[in-house]
Amino acid sequence: MKLNHFLFSLLISCGLFTAIIPASYAATLPKQPTAISSKININHASATELTNIKGIGIKKADAIVKYRTEHGNFKSLNDLTKIKGIGQKFLARLLQKNPGKLTF
């Protein structure tokens, strides 16, 4: 009896049990949330929206909004390097962590 309970628990924890759940029942189960993959426009995003970019915290987001307000819209993503604290290396890492997510 304990062995059956152990095997049942093991199947559930490994995700193997889902293979034997009828499709009609599985269709009624709630879906797992998916990551938001929408693009973020650096010329229009608020500081809060900019923090959704991996590698951008509230301080850098505020700096981006401040620079944009004082100097106008960015003409390219490379213009971010004009902001204090954002250099070429940081921008390269930012683009690597967020492929296709940033627009201007």
GICORRA-V221307 format. One record per residue. N is the residue number from 1. OMEGA is omega in radians with two decimals (* if undefined). Layout:
n = (N | N)
omega = (OMEGA | OMEGA)
This chain:
n = (1 | 2 | 3 | 4 | 5 | 6 | 7 | 8 | 9 | 10 | 11 | 12 | 13 | 14 | 15 | 16 | 17 | 18 | 19 | 20 | 21 | 22 | 23 | 24 | 25 | 26 | 27 | 28 | 29 | 30 | 31 | 32 | 33 | 34 | 35 | 36 | 37 | 38 | 39 | 40 | 41 | 42 | 43 | 44 | 45 | 46 | 47 | 48 | 49 | 50 | 51 | 52 | 53 | 54 | 55 | 56 | 57 | 58 | 59 | 60 | 61 | 62 | 63 | 64 | 65 | 66 | 67 | 68 | 69 | 70 | 71 | 72 | 73 | 74 | 75 | 76 | 77 | 78 | 79 | 80 | 81 | 82 | 83 | 84 | 85 | 86 | 87 | 88 | 89 | 90 | 91 | 92 | 93 | 94 | 95 | 96 | 97 | 98 | 99 | 100 | 101 | 102 | 103 | 104)
omega = (3.13 | 3.12 | 3.11 | 3.11 | 3.12 | -3.14 | 3.10 | 3.12 | 3.13 | 3.12 | 3.14 | -3.09 | 3.12 | -3.13 | -3.11 | -3.11 | -3.11 | 3.13 | -3.11 | 3.06 | 3.12 | -3.10 | -3.13 | 3.10 | -3.12 | -3.13 | -3.13 | -3.13 | 3.12 | 3.13 | 3.09 | 3.10 | 3.12 | 3.13 | 3.10 | -3.09 | -3.12 | -3.13 | 3.11 | 3.13 | -3.07 | 3.10 | -3.08 | -3.05 | 3.03 | 3.11 | 3.12 | 3.12 | 3.14 | 3.12 | 3.04 | 3.07 | 3.13 | 3.13 | 3.13 | 3.05 | -3.07 | -3.13 | 3.12 | 3.11 | 3.09 | 3.13 | 3.12 | -3.14 | 3.13 | 3.13 | -3.14 | 3.13 | -3.09 | -3.01 | -3.12 | -3.07 | 3.06 | 3.12 | 3.11 | 3.09 | 3.13 | 3.10 | 3.10 | -3.13 | 3.08 | -3.14 | 3.12 | 3.13 | 3.09 | 3.12 | -3.13 | -3.13 | 3.13 | 3.14 | 3.12 | 3.10 | 3.14 | 3.14 | 3.11 | -3.13 | -3.05 | -3.06 | 3.07 | -3.06 | -3.05 | 3.04 | 3.11 | *)
